[in-house]
Amino acid sequence: MRTLRLILTLLLTASLLLALPAAAFADDGEVFAVTVTVGEKATPVRALQDAYAGNLYLSLRDLSAALSGTAKQFRYNYMYSTQDGYSFFIHPGLEADNESGGSAYSTESRVAYLALQRHKLYVDNQERKYYSYRDGSNLFLNLTDIELMLDLTVQAKSETELRFLVDQPFRPDPQTLREDGYFEAFNAIVLGDATNGKLLFTSQSSRSFPIASLTKLMTYLLTMEAVEAGQANLSDRVRISEAASALSKSADGIIKMEAGMELPLEELLTAMLLASSNESALAIAQHLSGSEGAFVQRMNARAKELGLKSAEFYTVHGLPVYLGESVPIKHQNRMSASDLFTLCGYLLANYPQITQITSRQYAKLPTLDYTTANSNPMVFNLPGVTGLKTGNTNRAGYCLSVSMPLTVEGEEHNLVLILLGAESVDLRGQAAEILLRWAKEAYKG
């Protein structure tokens, strides 16, 4: 399946399959040189290719020098502390300096043993969540993420040269991507206006797929309905059971909790939605219904009432459940992207306060003495995004629901994007940002 990710670079950079020298493809992590051309200016830039030809990561230090003096110039620098490690900064509009870019280096290829991860990256002092490689103080960012970050288009001029079109915004057409097979890397997609039900883009929208932690949106709905009915209060103290404590300390745990602890319901909701805390979801369900099984029954009944015909719930958090048979049988919560779109629209219309939680990048959980980051990269990467939830299991792949309010002809609308089954976490983020940027321009335009 990883080979499908090649399509991203091929399509979004105008067939950018570079026929680099054989040495450049020898090993993952091998650093080599490509030429970046802007206008008549050509600059060597260090690059990595991840797993297959064309999946390029470029040195931001070198790219700063290559784009200096253009409409997309930026200054690159970094900070290091023993406590926080490396932090990297992009300052749009500033020229590169001798410290941040353009330093001389060898163009001979070499192998660097690096790990793909989310390093601390700030663009114009705003944190971004992209996956990258770090080689000392040099950060290598995926070419598509560079196009998104700088809002420009890249194409191939020759076998070893990238042409940066600094005056051409990055707006791939989803229909073209569909025709070329890009969305084969996903189970299902729905993008539309949840306010009036208008759909802008769909792919396998009616098929049911595992949804992982997107389950927690239904858990939140039932919780808020219980609060509205006077059956619970956000200030309720929720007692942590032995089962919730054990889950918190397992491989699927997010925030460690001790049995007997009493935590505010409101704090558990924040932990459930931002950190995707499985133990918080279980504790909430037990508090409201006495047991997880009873709460799951309510989830399935409520789904039917809402017309979510594809919904099947087995757990309150989205983790798989195994039947006690001699041959292990695993059940996972399932729903179609279309039904998830309906659920998100219902939540936003009836309990819009969910976005007071899901729009936050970080939240302090005072009783737990814990600070959590939002697991949704779109809250960091795309201004205006207000939620909603991420999820993944081995079977579900990487899932995402995103809400983004827009003003259309003087009226407020909520764009909602559902992505199910992305084959990698970085592809999930890239596709979401591509689709939402396109929708924002197309729908308002």
C-alpha positions, 0 to 999 in steps of 0.5 A: 500500500505504501506505493500508493503514496507515490501518486501524491507526489506524481500528481501534485507536482506535475508528474514529479517522478525524478530520474535521479542518479542511481545512487540517490535511490540506494537507501532510505535516508540518503542525502543527495542534491537536486536543483531548485529553479526559480525564474532564471535562478538555479540553486542546489538543494539537499534532498531525501527520498523516503521509501520510493523514487519521487517521495521527496523531502527538501532541506528547508535551510537550502530552500530558504536560499533558493527562494531568497529574493522571490515572492515566497522568500523566507528565513529559516532558523532554529533553537535548541534546548536540553529540555525541549530539543530542536524547534524550527522557525520559518519567517515568510517575507524575510530574506535568507541570511548566512546563518539560516541558509545558503551555506556551502556543502558537499554535493556527494551523496551520503547516508543519514540514518533519520526518523520521520516524526513531527518536529516542532515547526513554526511558520510566522510564529504559528505552530504547524504539524507536519512530518519531517526528517531532521539531520542535525539542525537541518529540517527536511520537509515533504515536497507536498507539505512545502507546497501547502506551507508556502502556497506555491506550485512545483513542477519538474523542469528536467530529470534532476531539477524542480521548478518552483512557480512562486506566483501560482497558488497550490490548488490541485483539482480533486476530480483530477486526483480522483481520475488519476487514482489518488483517492485509492489510498483512502477508504472513503471521503465526504466533503460538504456543507453540513449546514445545508447538506450540499456535497462538494466531493465524495468517494465511496461515501455510502460504504461502511468502514471501521471508524476507530476513535471517530466513535467518540463523537457519538459518545460526546453526543449522548453525554451532552444529551444527558446533560441537556436532559438533566441526567448529568452535569458537566461539573459531575465528579466521575469515579474512575473504575478499575477497568478504566484505570487498567485501560489507561495503563495498557498499550491503548491508554493515553492518560494514566488514571488511578482507580478511585480518582474522581475527575470532572466530567467536563475535563474527561470530555476534553481529554476524550476529544483532544487527546483521544483518551480511551479511558476517559470515554470508558469512564464517561460511559460507566458514569452515565449508564453504569456499564460500557455495554449499556452505553453501547446499546444507547449508542446503537439506538440513538444512531437508528433514531438519527437515521445513521443506518450504517452505524455499528457500535461495539465499544464507546471509544473505538478500540476493537473488541475480541469475542471470547472464542477459540479462534479470535474474532475482532469487531470494530465500530463501523459507519459510512462517511456519509453517515459520519457527515450527518452525525457531525452536522447534527452535532454542530447544529445542536451542540456547537459548544463542541468546537470550544474544545476541538478548536483548541491546540492545547488544553490544560487538564488541571485535576489530572495535572496534564497538558494535552495537544489536539491530535487534529493537525488541521487545527494547527495547519489551516486557519479557521478549522474548529475540529473535530476528531481523529482516529486510527486502528490497524484495520481502520487506517487513519481517519479524520473529521474536520469542521471549518466555518465559512461565510457564504453570501453573508450566511454562516456555513460549516464545511465538514470533511470526513476522511476514512482509511488513509494508509498513513498519518502524513497522507491523511493530513496532506489530503485533508489540507488539500481538499479543505483549501480547494473547498474554501476557494471553490465554495466561496468563489 
